[in-house]
Amino acid sequence: MKRYPKAHVTAVDYSDLSVAKATEYNRSMIEVGRCTVLQGDVSDLKLPEEKYDLATAFETIYFWPGLEKCFGQVAKILKKDGYFMICNESDGTDAVSLKFEGIISGMKCHTVEAITEALIAADFSEVRSDHHPSKPWITVIAKK
Ligand SMILES: C[S@@+](CC[C@H](N)C(=O)[O-])C[C@H]1O[C@@H](n2cnc3c(N)ncnc32)[C@H](O)[C@@H]1O
């Protein structure tokens, strides 16, 4: 927000608690009209189409019900040539995250290959990825 002083951020989460926490944390930006926190499900986004320059997903796609469908929803709200960035602390193969996957119902740790495949199926292009040199942290970026 400091680097892009004219930017407006719209945050979406389907959990009451996450919406409340995000609202509290971002209160000053909400008050000056630079941030909006909404409750919503990424599998059925009720946001204006082709409006946003950038969409980000930090530590959340593990829980999305169907990557290709949800990535399609993200594509729908991005402008042409907009970007989508995914950051995960799991690369889909690390033992710690796979242990959580076995415990948390509905959680899925995706590999870069599976994420890339779903992005391409949802009509994204120019997919790039980075992997931390020693930790299972990944970033995947794609263009609409
Ligand atoms: C591990 S938390 C990460 C939260 C935040 N992005 C961060 O980095 O601190 C995962 C979040 O994804 C949200 N989430 C999971 N599935 C979702 C869906 N289908 N639609 C919207 N939010 C979802 C959960 O409610 C939760 O707040």
The ligand as an ORCA input file, in Angstrom:
! r2SCAN-3c Opt
* xyz 0 1
  C      -4.326    -20.280      5.995
  S      -5.518    -19.001      5.861
  C      -4.576    -17.731      5.005
  C      -5.207    -16.391      5.185
  C      -4.469    -15.216      4.523
  N      -4.508    -15.323      3.076
  C      -3.080    -15.084      5.024
  O      -2.121    -15.282      4.250
  O      -2.910    -14.782      6.209
  C      -6.580    -19.623      4.560
  C      -7.805    -18.768      4.346
  O      -8.456    -19.185      3.145
  C      -9.831    -18.997      3.343
  N     -10.561    -19.787      2.346
  C     -10.469    -21.127      2.149
  N     -11.270    -21.510      1.145
  C     -11.899    -20.399      0.684
  C     -12.856    -20.160     -0.328
  N     -13.365    -21.152     -1.088
  N     -13.279    -18.889     -0.531
  C     -12.782    -17.876      0.236
  N     -11.875    -18.044      1.219
  C     -11.429    -19.285      1.451
  C     -10.050    -19.453      4.789
  O     -11.249    -18.988      5.330
  C      -8.822    -18.871      5.466
  O      -9.069    -17.588      5.998
*
